[in-house]
Amino acid sequence: MLRGLQRLILALTTLFLLAGCASVTPDEYRAEKPVLELDRYFTGTIDAWGMFTDRQGKVVRRFTVVMRCTWNGDTGTLDEDFSYSDGTKEKRIWTIKKLGGGRYSGSAADVVGEAIGIASGNALNWRYVLDLKVGDKSYHVNFDDWMYLMDDDVMLNRAAMSKFGFYLGEVTLAFRKRK
C-alpha cells in the first residue's frame, strides 16, 4: 500500500512538473491586435535598443541597432548595424521569407541552418541556433525569440538563450519605426 502511494505521488509530481514546462504557442495570441505582418512592420528604417542579461538577470551588455529593411515580393532583407556600449560594432543581414499561413523562414551568416518563425495575432516566435562569438571562441546557442507588436511603430522582443537545455540568459529589445 505504501509503495503504491509513493508511485502515485511520484506520478502526480512528474505530471505537474511536465505541465509546468509546457510552453506558450503563437496561436495563444491569435486574437491580439494589431496583427503582426513582418513585411508591413520591417519596412524602412527601424531603431532598436537592447540588452543581454545573464541567468541571474544582471545586465552584461547594452546595445543599439539601426535596421534598414526592404522587401521584394515575399523576401525581405533586414540589414542590422549594432553598436555596443563597449564601443564594438557588429553587422547582421537577415534574409526573411514569407511562407504563408503566418510562417516565415530566416537566414543570416551567423545563424546555423534556418530560423523558423510562426506569427499569430500580434506575436511572432522565432526558433534558431546562433553561432555566438565570445572573445576568440564560438558557441552554438539556441534562441527562443518572441516579438510582440505593440502598435504600428513599436515592437518589443524577448529572446531566451540556452545550450544543452540550460538557460544562459536573455536578450531584450525595443524597436521603433522612424517616421
C-alpha positions in Angstrom: 0.0 0.0 0.0 2.8 2.4 0.9 4.7 1.6 -2.3 1.6 2.3 -4.3 1.1 5.6 -2.6 4.7 6.5 -3.3 4.3 5.7 -7.0 1.1 7.8 -7.2 2.8 10.7 -5.6 5.8 10.3 -8.0 3.5 10.1 -11.0 1.5 13.2 -9.9 4.7 15.2 -9.2 6.0 14.3 -12.7 2.7 15.3 -14.3 2.7 18.7 -12.5 6.4 19.3 -13.5 5.7 18.4 -17.1 2.6 20.6 -17.2 4.7 23.5 -15.8 7.2 23.1 -18.6 4.6 23.4 -21.3 5.5 26.4 -23.5 3.4 29.1 -24.9 2.4 28.9 -28.5 1.9 31.7 -31.0 -1.7 30.6 -31.5 -2.5 31.9 -28.0 -2.1 35.4 -29.4 -4.3 35.0 -32.4 -7.0 37.5 -31.2 -4.4 40.2 -30.2 -4.2 43.4 -32.3 -2.5 44.9 -34.2 -1.7 41.9 -36.3 2.0 41.4 -36.9 3.0 41.0 -40.5 6.7 41.2 -40.9 6.6 42.7 -44.4 4.5 45.6 -43.0 6.5 46.3 -39.8 10.0 45.7 -41.1 9.9 48.2 -43.9 12.0 51.4 -43.9 14.4 52.3 -41.1 13.9 51.0 -37.5 15.8 51.9 -34.4 16.2 49.4 -31.6 17.7 49.4 -28.0 18.6 46.2 -26.3 20.5 44.4 -23.6 21.8 41.0 -22.7 21.1 39.7 -19.2 22.8 36.6 -17.7 20.9 33.8 -16.0 20.8 35.8 -12.7 19.2 38.8 -14.6 22.3 41.0 -14.5 22.7 43.3 -17.5 26.0 42.3 -19.1 25.9 44.2 -22.3 23.8 47.0 -23.8 23.5 47.9 -27.5 21.6 49.9 -30.1 20.6 48.8 -33.6 19.8 50.6 -36.8 17.9 48.4 -39.2 17.3 49.2 -42.9 14.5 46.9 -44.1 13.3 46.2 -47.6 11.1 43.7 -49.3 11.0 42.3 -52.8 7.8 40.2 -53.0 7.8 37.6 -50.2 11.6 38.1 -49.5 12.8 40.7 -47.0 16.2 42.0 -46.1 16.9 43.3 -42.6 20.3 45.0 -42.7 21.3 45.5 -39.0 24.1 47.6 -37.6 24.8 47.0 -33.9 26.7 49.5 -31.7 27.6 48.0 -28.2 28.2 50.0 -25.0 31.8 48.9 -25.0 32.4 50.6 -28.4 32.4 47.5 -30.6 30.3 47.3 -33.8 28.6 44.3 -35.5 26.6 43.7 -38.6 24.0 41.1 -39.3 21.9 40.8 -42.5 18.8 38.7 -42.3 17.0 37.3 -45.3 13.4 36.6 -44.4 11.0 34.6 -46.5 7.2 34.8 -46.1 5.9 31.3 -46.5 2.2 31.9 -45.9 -0.1 31.0 -43.2 1.8 33.1 -40.7 5.0 31.1 -41.3 8.4 32.6 -42.0 11.9 31.3 -42.5 15.1 33.3 -42.0 18.8 33.1 -42.5 21.9 35.1 -41.7 25.6 34.5 -41.8 25.8 33.6 -38.1 22.5 31.6 -38.0 23.2 27.8 -38.1 20.7 26.3 -40.6 17.4 28.1 -40.8 15.3 30.2 -38.4 11.7 29.2 -38.3 9.1 31.7 -37.4 5.4 31.4 -36.6 3.2 34.6 -36.3 -0.3 34.8 -34.9 -2.1 37.9 -33.8 0.4 40.5 -32.6 3.1 37.9 -31.8 5.9 36.0 -33.6 8.0 33.2 -32.3 11.4 32.6 -33.9 13.5 29.5 -33.1 17.0 29.2 -34.3 20.6 28.4 -33.4 23.1 31.3 -33.4 26.8 30.9 -33.9 27.7 33.3 -31.0 31.2 34.7 -30.9 32.6 35.3 -27.4 36.2 36.5 -27.5 38.1 34.2 -29.7 35.6 31.3 -29.2 32.3 30.4 -30.9 29.3 28.7 -29.4 26.1 27.4 -31.0 23.3 28.8 -28.8 19.6 28.1 -29.1 17.3 31.1 -29.3 13.6 31.1 -28.4 12.8 34.5 -29.7 9.4 36.3 -29.2 8.3 39.6 -30.8 5.2 41.5 -29.8 3.8 44.3 -31.9 2.5 47.0 -29.5 1.3 49.5 -32.1 2.2 50.5 -35.7 5.6 51.9 -34.6 6.7 49.9 -31.5 7.6 46.3 -31.1 9.1 44.5 -28.0 11.3 41.5 -28.3 12.4 38.9 -25.7 14.7 36.0 -26.6 15.8 33.3 -24.2 19.2 31.7 -24.9 20.1 28.2 -24.0 22.6 25.5 -24.6 22.1 21.8 -24.0 18.8 22.7 -22.4 20.3 25.0 -19.9 19.1 28.6 -19.7 22.0 31.1 -20.3 20.3 34.4 -20.3 18.1 36.7 -22.3 18.1 39.4 -24.9 15.6 42.2 -24.6 14.9 44.7 -27.4 12.6 47.6 -28.1 12.0 48.6 -31.7 10.7 51.9 -33.0 10.0 52.7 -36.7 11.3 56.0 -37.9 8.7 58.5 -39.2 
